[in-house]
């Protein structure tokens, strides 16, 4: 049986090429730290990696959204905490003004401070976040929550919308607290027993006027209304606190999910350096042996005569 020199060289060349290709692939893996350097290496695994990457990116998007939510809630919490402190001072002054030992002149001085505190509350109610949005205006965040109407009365001009954002594949969270849910109306009963709602700042203005004019009856009514206003702010703080707790828990959930996804992706994608380095050494030895064998055998005189 004849041995074809051409066939021998083709087979040997192919063998060398295969070993060199395997060696190049291993070197590329070591360079990139990845087992799969291109989709054709392992189509199924490459597709799985792509799915994990998409899932991880989605979780990271939720985490970014939660950072925005926490920043917004923090702004609301700071504003309402300050508002609660101001209301405590207003109640203290109103109680002082209701004391019979206080003179009319002293009440006028108290009324001046009440007016200043009312203006401070207005500033807090119109708090803006880092992007310039008014946090208590509902969905109308581009305009102040409280402003004067055509009659010159200070009223809430936002809406009652609670905007929600996705913070998980099946989880949504409130982004805001409408001002009307924190700066609530006071319920007032007239001489005929009819009840009506009085806007937050109108109730404060009426109290200030009652103190300034030493109207003890309306001062007492104002103290009662201040209690209602304080409760509204406290409830608003409670709502914000609950949302912050949910945001913190969801952050932990997302961290756990992201870690699981990254671990699964790593198991498929990341290279075992020890195994790859050992394999590369074996491939280099195999290549050297194949090259040496080919070089020696190709020089035998038999190949000069066989065809």
Secondary structure, DSSP 8 states (H G I E B T S, - for coil): ----HHHHHHHHHHHHHHHHHHHHHHHHHHHHTBS-SSGGG-HHHHHHHHHHHHHHHHHHHHHHHHHHHHHHHHHHHHHHHHHHHHHHHHHHHHHHHTSTTS-HHHHHHHHHHHHHHHHHHHHHHT-B-TTS-BTTSTT-TTS-SEEE-TTS-EEE-S-----EEEEETTEEEE----GGGTS--EEEE-TTS-EEEE-HHHHHHHHHHHHHTT-HHHHHHHHHHHHHHHHHHHHHHHHHHHHHHHHHHHHHHHHHHHHHHHHHHHHHHB--HHHHHHHHHHHHHHHHHHHHHHHHHTTSTHHHH--
